[in-house]
């Protein structure tokens, strides 16, 4: 079955950087769109960034220009480079996957905590 395992979360000061990684297994990675979601306490889960099978990317307005999503099809991994972090970026970050370039994400990792202190 599909497995998504995130790593790289932690505690960082405002203005700092973190890099999240997600290792995917049990799926033909190259035909899956990959994404990163986050959920802060008391808030709904929101899409942070996505990258299609062809490498097209999209970002939420709140992270555009600060975060970069990338994928390595040879290693079945997707990464999220997060720069200029703000306290409002504090959340549990989830790796997500969906087959093809359309539809809802339906595969999820267990999440990794990112905490940005002011």
C-alpha positions in Angstrom: 0.0 0.0 0.0 1.0 3.6 -0.3 3.3 4.9 2.4 4.3 8.5 2.9 6.9 9.2 5.6 7.8 12.8 6.5 10.9 14.0 8.1 12.7 17.3 8.9 10.3 19.1 11.2 11.4 20.9 14.3 11.7 24.1 16.2 13.2 27.2 14.5 13.3 30.9 15.2 11.4 33.3 13.1 13.3 34.2 9.9 15.0 30.8 9.9 14.7 27.9 7.5 13.7 24.2 7.5 13.5 21.5 4.9 10.9 18.9 5.0 11.2 15.6 3.1 8.7 12.9 2.3 9.7 9.4 1.2 7.0 7.6 -0.8 6.7 3.9 -1.3 4.1 1.5 -2.7 3.2 3.7 -5.6 4.3 4.5 -9.2 5.8 7.8 -8.0 6.1 9.4 -11.4 2.4 9.3 -12.1 1.4 10.9 -8.7 1.0 14.5 -7.9 2.6 15.3 -4.6 1.6 18.0 -2.1 2.2 19.4 1.3 -0.6 20.4 3.6 -0.5 21.9 7.1 -2.9 22.1 10.0 -2.5 24.6 12.8 -4.3 24.1 16.1 -8.0 25.0 15.8 -7.7 25.5 12.0 -8.6 23.5 8.9 -6.0 21.6 7.0 -4.8 23.8 4.1 -2.8 23.1 1.0 0.6 24.7 1.2 2.2 23.6 -2.1 1.8 21.0 -4.8 3.8 19.6 -7.7 2.4 17.7 -10.6 3.7 14.7 -12.4 5.2 17.1 -15.0 6.9 19.3 -12.3 4.4 22.2 -12.4 4.1 23.8 -9.0 1.5 25.8 -7.1 1.6 27.5 -3.7 -0.8 29.1 -1.3 -0.6 32.9 -1.2 0.7 32.8 2.4 3.9 30.9 1.4 4.5 32.1 -2.1 8.1 33.4 -2.5 9.2 31.8 0.8 8.6 28.0 0.2 9.8 25.8 -2.6 8.4 22.4 -3.4 10.5 19.9 -5.4 10.5 16.2 -6.3 13.1 13.7 -7.1 11.6 10.9 -9.2 14.7 8.8 -8.9 14.5 8.7 -5.1 10.7 8.8 -4.8 10.9 11.9 -2.6 9.3 15.3 -2.4 10.7 18.1 -0.4 9.5 21.5 0.9 12.2 24.1 1.5 10.8 26.7 3.9 12.6 30.0 4.2 11.9 33.2 6.1 9.7 31.3 8.5 7.1 33.1 10.5 5.3 32.1 13.7 2.1 31.7 11.7 3.8 28.9 9.8 3.6 26.8 13.0 1.6 23.7 12.2 1.7 20.0 11.6 2.8 19.5 8.0 1.5 16.5 6.0 2.8 15.0 2.8 0.0 14.0 0.4 -0.3 12.2 -2.9 -2.9 11.7 -5.6 -2.7 9.7 -8.8 -2.7 12.0 -11.8 -3.0 15.7 -12.0 -6.6 16.1 -11.0 -8.9 15.3 -8.1 -8.5 15.2 -4.4 -5.4 14.0 -2.5 -6.2 10.6 -1.0 -2.9 9.4 0.5 -1.4 11.0 3.6 1.6 10.8 5.7 1.5 10.9 9.5 2.6 14.5 9.7 5.6 16.3 11.1 5.5 19.3 13.6 7.0 22.6 12.6 7.2 25.2 15.3 8.4 28.7 14.6 9.2 30.9 17.7 9.0 34.6 17.7 
